[in-house]
Amino acid sequence: MRGGAHRTDTDLGQATMNDPIYERLALLLQRRYHLDPAVLSPGSTLAELGLDSMFIEELLLIMPDVFGVDTTDTPRRDLTLDQVSDWLREHGGHG
């Protein structure tokens, strides 16, 4: 973050709109993976965004802190961001 302030992944809850889980996921992708917000849309798949299996593994590691989800299930790369949000919600995630 600019100006010397640093925000951690657990601070991503500041973004809320219609779907707080989707907004948090989009913000995470922007900040942690330096994705341009213009390429993020609910219909974008993880694969289309260039996020590989290593991203999925890292997502599993940070999900408890960021989304409150602790699971060994793995979201597929062909899921859209909207579907990943649903997947997170189904596994007890919160925004």
C-alpha positions in Angstrom: 0.0 0.0 0.0 1.3 3.5 -0.7 2.2 6.1 1.9 4.0 3.7 4.2 0.7 2.1 5.5 0.7 -1.7 5.3 -2.5 -3.7 5.3 -2.5 -7.4 6.0 -4.7 -10.0 4.3 -6.9 -10.1 7.4 -7.7 -6.4 6.9 -9.4 -7.1 3.5 -12.8 -7.0 5.1 -13.0 -3.2 4.4 -14.4 -3.8 0.9 -18.2 -4.4 1.0 -20.7 -4.1 -1.8 -23.4 -6.6 -2.8 -21.3 -9.7 -1.9 -18.8 -9.1 0.8 -17.1 -12.5 0.1 -16.7 -11.7 -3.6 -15.4 -8.2 -2.8 -12.9 -9.6 -0.3 -11.7 -12.2 -2.9 -11.3 -9.5 -5.6 -9.4 -7.2 -3.2 -7.2 -10.2 -2.2 -6.4 -10.9 -5.9 -5.6 -7.3 -6.5 -3.3 -6.8 -3.6 -1.6 -10.2 -3.1 -1.3 -11.2 -6.8 -1.1 -7.7 -8.3 -4.1 -8.3 -10.7 -5.5 -5.3 -12.4 -9.1 -4.6 -11.1 -10.2 -4.1 -14.7 -9.6 -7.8 -15.5 -11.5 -9.0 -12.5 -15.2 -9.9 -13.1 -17.5 -12.4 -11.5 -17.3 -14.5 -14.7 -13.5 -14.6 -14.8 -12.1 -18.1 -14.1 -9.0 -18.6 -11.9 -7.3 -20.1 -15.0 -8.2 -17.1 -17.2 -6.6 -14.9 -14.6 -3.4 -16.9 -14.8 -3.7 -18.4 -11.4 -2.3 -21.9 -11.3 -2.4 -24.7 -8.8 0.2 -23.0 -6.6 -2.3 -20.1 -6.2 -4.9 -22.6 -5.1 -2.6 -24.1 -2.6 -1.7 -20.7 -1.2 -5.4 -19.8 -1.1 -6.0 -22.9 1.1 -3.3 -21.7 3.5 -4.7 -18.2 3.9 -8.4 -19.0 3.9 -8.7 -19.4 7.6 -7.3 -15.9 8.3 -9.0 -14.1 5.3 -12.3 -15.9 5.0 -12.7 -18.0 8.2 -12.7 -21.2 6.1 -10.6 -24.2 7.2 -11.0 -27.0 4.7 -8.9 -29.5 2.7 -11.3 -29.3 -0.2 -9.8 -27.4 -3.2 -11.6 -25.1 -5.5 -11.0 -26.0 -9.2 -9.2 -23.6 -11.6 -12.1 -23.6 -14.0 -14.4 -21.9 -11.4 -15.4 -18.3 -11.9 -14.7 -15.8 -9.2 -18.5 -15.8 -8.5 -18.4 -19.6 -8.1 -15.3 -19.3 -5.9 -17.3 -16.9 -3.7 -20.1 -19.4 -3.5 -17.6 -22.2 -2.8 -16.2 -20.1 0.1 -19.7 -19.4 1.4 -20.6 -23.1 1.3 -17.5 -23.9 3.3 -18.4 -21.4 6.0 -16.6 -18.4 4.7 -17.6 -14.9 5.7 -17.0 -11.5 4.2 
